[in-house]
């Protein structure tokens, strides 16, 4: 049963650019010394950072007035690894805004890491920065880190409410992160499952990229971390291909094949048309020596799929290197 390709977007663009159509400058870390904080914001931040220090020193237990979980992806940037993430907040909701967010990434096993973190971010989130998803609030931001093992601290605190008898809700959440190395062999970014893809051709500044972390390669991605899709919809996914071989023209010669099987059956029952990324399909200005990357964005219509569990198999063949790497995407179709 052949499947029609719904979208094949952005065959030649990299992470949304701050410098050009094909590159991205380093994320702009949002430390308090780089922000023009108001007196109230500085007081709010000092209280939150002091809380983190007290928790680190064992002087105070980590508060958990709301429940926080973290979902993230890994994408190669111009200098390191771009880590767009979603904070999912459940339980009690924040009601006093702005909510201060303090993020600190420290290398594992480094006693001085807290004093000299690998990445910091300070952000004051208003109600419109949170996305409601059922009983969950979501806040999207990004990190940028080198490959390695890191401990990430996410601390959030409501603005002090007007009623001094009601303490602000606070949480200090720790998250371990293993950042991959995308610098050497043929490989891909994380595969991002999406609820929707929308054109967003405007180049972003580094600060805007922090606030819109899933705007990548000219596409605004609304991510989903639950691989469940309605039969009336489509399976949407996005990934980038790294370190392909170059032809004499400085272009890649890549073929991407897609097949689908039922989860319990290794034999595929459906195949999509292969996608080609080469000198005949890419823009004339595309250049691997200039750091340009191949981005694949595809959609699989699910109307003909019976409800159940499936797996999409992706084979990425680099003809210039005579090398093939596999990827697979488990997903579920619901009524």
C-alpha positions in Angstrom: 0.0 0.0 0.0 1.8 3.2 -1.1 1.6 6.3 1.1 1.4 9.8 -0.3 4.0 12.2 1.0 2.2 15.2 2.5 5.2 17.5 3.2 8.8 17.5 2.3 9.9 20.9 3.7 13.1 22.7 4.0 15.4 20.4 2.2 18.4 22.7 2.7 18.0 24.9 5.8 19.7 24.7 9.2 18.4 25.7 12.6 16.6 29.0 12.3 19.2 31.6 11.5 20.4 34.6 13.5 23.1 35.4 11.0 22.1 34.0 7.6 19.6 31.7 6.0 21.8 28.7 6.7 23.5 29.3 10.1 22.9 30.2 13.7 24.9 32.1 16.1 25.4 31.0 19.7 22.4 31.3 21.9 22.4 34.4 24.1 22.6 33.2 27.7 20.2 35.1 29.9 22.2 35.6 33.1 21.0 38.4 35.4 24.2 40.4 34.6 23.2 40.6 30.9 19.5 41.5 31.6 18.2 44.9 32.5 16.2 43.7 35.5 13.8 46.0 37.3 14.2 46.3 41.1 11.3 43.9 41.6 12.7 41.4 39.1 16.2 41.5 40.7 14.7 40.9 44.1 12.6 38.0 42.7 15.7 36.5 41.1 17.9 36.9 44.2 15.3 35.1 46.3 15.1 32.3 43.7 18.9 31.9 43.2 19.3 32.0 47.0 16.8 29.2 47.3 18.9 27.1 44.8 22.1 27.8 46.8 20.4 26.7 50.0 19.1 23.5 48.4 22.6 22.8 47.0 24.1 23.3 50.4 21.6 21.0 52.1 20.3 23.8 54.2 16.8 23.6 52.8 14.8 20.8 51.1 14.0 21.3 47.4 10.4 22.7 47.3 7.9 21.0 45.0 4.8 23.1 45.2 4.1 22.1 41.5 5.2 19.0 39.7 7.7 19.5 36.9 8.9 17.1 34.2 11.2 17.8 31.2 11.1 16.7 27.6 13.9 17.7 25.2 15.5 17.2 21.8 19.1 17.5 20.5 20.0 19.5 17.4 23.4 20.6 16.1 24.0 24.3 16.2 26.9 26.4 14.8 29.0 25.9 17.9 27.5 23.2 20.2 24.3 21.2 20.7 21.0 23.1 20.7 18.6 21.6 23.3 15.0 22.8 22.9 13.0 21.6 25.8 9.5 21.7 27.3 8.8 22.1 31.0 5.5 20.3 31.8 3.9 21.5 34.9 1.1 19.6 36.6 -0.6 19.6 40.0 -1.2 23.1 41.4 -1.0 25.8 38.9 0.8 29.1 39.0 -1.5 32.0 39.7 0.8 34.9 40.5 2.8 36.3 37.6 5.5 36.8 36.4 7.0 33.4 37.3 10.8 33.5 37.6 12.7 30.7 35.9 16.3 30.1 36.7 18.1 27.4 34.7 21.6 26.2 35.5 23.6 23.5 33.6 26.6 22.1 35.4 29.0 19.4 34.1 28.7 16.2 36.2 31.7 15.4 38.4 32.9 19.0 38.5 32.9 20.4 42.0 33.3 24.0 40.7 30.4 23.6 38.2 27.9 25.4 40.4 30.2 28.5 40.6 31.0 28.4 36.8 28.0 26.7 35.1 28.1 25.6 31.5 24.9 27.5 30.7 22.5 29.8 32.6 19.2 31.2 31.8 17.0 33.7 33.7 13.5 34.4 32.4 10.4 36.0 33.8 7.3 34.2 32.3 3.9 35.8 32.1 0.7 33.8 31.8 0.8 34.0 28.0 4.3 32.3 27.9 2.6 29.1 29.2 0.7 26.8 26.9 -2.2 24.9 28.3 -2.4 21.3 27.3 -5.3 19.7 29.2 -4.3 19.6 32.9 -0.7 20.5 32.0 1.0 23.8 31.6 4.0 23.9 29.2 6.8 26.4 29.0 9.3 26.1 26.1 12.9 27.3 26.2 16.3 26.1 25.1 19.8 25.3 26.3 23.0 25.2 24.3 25.7 22.8 25.6 28.8 20.9 24.4 28.6 17.1 24.3 28.9 15.5 27.7 27.1 14.7 30.9 25.3 17.5 32.8 23.1 18.1 35.8 20.4 20.7 35.0 18.6 22.7 37.7 15.2 24.1 36.8 13.9 26.5 39.5 10.7 28.4 39.3 9.0 30.8 41.7 5.8 32.8 41.5 5.9 36.5 42.1 5.2 37.2 45.7 1.3 37.4 45.9 -0.3 40.5 47.3 -1.6 38.5 50.2 1.6 38.1 52.3 -0.1 35.2 54.2 0.0 33.1 51.1 3.6 32.1 50.2 4.5 31.9 46.5 4.6 28.5 44.9 8.2 27.3 44.2 9.9 24.3 42.8 13.5 23.2 42.3 13.8 20.3 39.9 16.9 18.4 39.0 17.4 16.8 35.6 20.3 14.7 34.2 21.2 15.2 30.6 23.5 13.3 28.3 24.3 15.6 25.3 25.4 13.6 22.2 28.3 14.4 19.9 27.1 15.2 16.4 30.5 16.2 15.1 31.9 13.1 13.4 30.0 10.3 11.7 26.9 10.3 9.5 24.1 10.8 12.0 20.8 12.7 12.6 19.3 15.0 15.2 16.6 13.8 17.5 13.4 12.9 15.5 10.8 15.5 16.5 7.2 14.4 16.4 4.9 17.3 15.6 1.3 18.3 16.0 1.7 20.8 13.3 4.2 22.5 11.0 3.8 26.1 9.9 6.0 28.3 7.8 8.1 30.8 9.7 10.7 32.2 7.3 11.8 35.2 9.4 15.3 34.9 10.9 15.3 34.9 14.7 17.8 36.6 16.9 19.5 34.5 19.6 17.1 35.8 22.2 14.1 35.1 20.0 15.4 31.6 19.4 15.4 31.0 23.2 11.7 32.0 23.3 10.8 30.1 20.1 13.0 27.0 20.4 11.0 24.8 18.1 11.2 27.2 15.2 13.8 25.4 13.1 14.8 25.7 9.5 12.0 28.1 8.6 9.4 25.9 10.2 7.5 26.5 13.4 7.1 23.1 14.9 4.5 22.4 17.5 6.0 19.4 19.2 4.4 16.4 20.8 6.2 13.9 23.0 3.3 11.5 23.0 3.5 9.3 19.9 -0.2 8.9 19.6 -2.1 10.2 16.5 -5.7 10.3 15.5 -6.8 8.2 12.5 -8.2 11.5 11.0 -4.8 13.2 11.3 -1.2 12.4 10.2 2.1 11.4 11.6 4.3 14.4 11.3 8.1 14.2 12.0 11.2 16.4 11.5 14.9 15.6 11.7 18.2 16.9 10.3 21.0 14.9 8.7 24.6 15.6 9.8 28.1 14.9 8.3 27.2 13.5 4.9 29.8 13.1 2.3 30.2 15.9 -0.3 30.2 15.6 -4.1 32.7 17.7 -6.1 30.0 20.4 -6.2 29.9 20.6 -2.4 26.4 19.0 -2.3 25.3 15.9 -0.5 23.9 12.8 -2.4 21.4 11.4 0.1 18.4 9.2 -0.4 15.8 8.7 2.4 13.5 5.7 2.3 10.4 5.1 4.5 8.5 1.9 5.3 5.8 1.1 7.8 5.2 -2.1 9.7 2.8 -3.1 12.5 4.6 -3.1 15.8 4.5 -6.9 16.2 5.4 -7.7 12.6 8.9 -6.9 11.2 7.8 -7.2 7.6 6.7 -3.8 6.2 3.3 -3.4 4.7 3.5 0.1 3.4 6.2 2.2 1.6 6.5 5.9 0.9 8.2 7.5 -2.1 11.9 8.0 -1.3 13.3 11.5 -0.8 16.4 12.7 -2.7 18.7 15.4 -1.5 21.3 16.1 -4.2 22.5 18.6 -6.7 19.3 18.3 -8.7 16.9 18.8 -5.8 18.8 21.2 -3.5 19.0 25.0 -4.0 22.0 26.2 -6.1 23.4 28.1 -3.0 23.4 25.0 -0.8 26.9 24.2 0.3 28.2 21.5 2.7 31.6 23.3 3.1 29.6 26.4 4.2 27.9 24.4 7.0 24.5 23.9 5.4 22.4 21.0 6.7 19.8 18.8 5.2 16.4 18.9 7.0 13.7 16.3 6.4 10.1 17.1 7.3 7.5 14.5 6.4 3.8 13.7 7.0 2.1 10.3 6.7 -1.7 10.4 6.4 -3.3 7.9 8.8 -6.9 7.6 7.4 -6.2 4.1 6.0 -4.5 2.8 9.2 -6.6 0.6 11.6 -6.2 1.7 15.2 -3.1 0.1 16.8 0.6 0.2 17.2 3.0 0.8 14.3 6.6 1.5 13.5 8.0 3.8 10.8 11.4 2.6 9.5 13.7 5.3 8.0 16.8 4.3 6.0 19.2 7.2 5.3 21.7 6.4 2.5 24.7 8.6 1.9 25.7 7.7 -1.7 28.9 9.8 -1.4 30.0 7.7 1.6 28.3 4.5 0.5 26.8 4.3 4.0 23.3 3.7 5.3 22.0 4.4 8.8 18.6 3.4 10.2 16.1 5.2 12.3 12.7 4.1 13.6 9.7 5.9 14.9 7.1 3.9 17.0 3.7 5.4 16.9 0.1 4.6 17.8 -3.1 5.3 15.7 -6.2 6.0 17.7 -9.8 6.4 16.6 
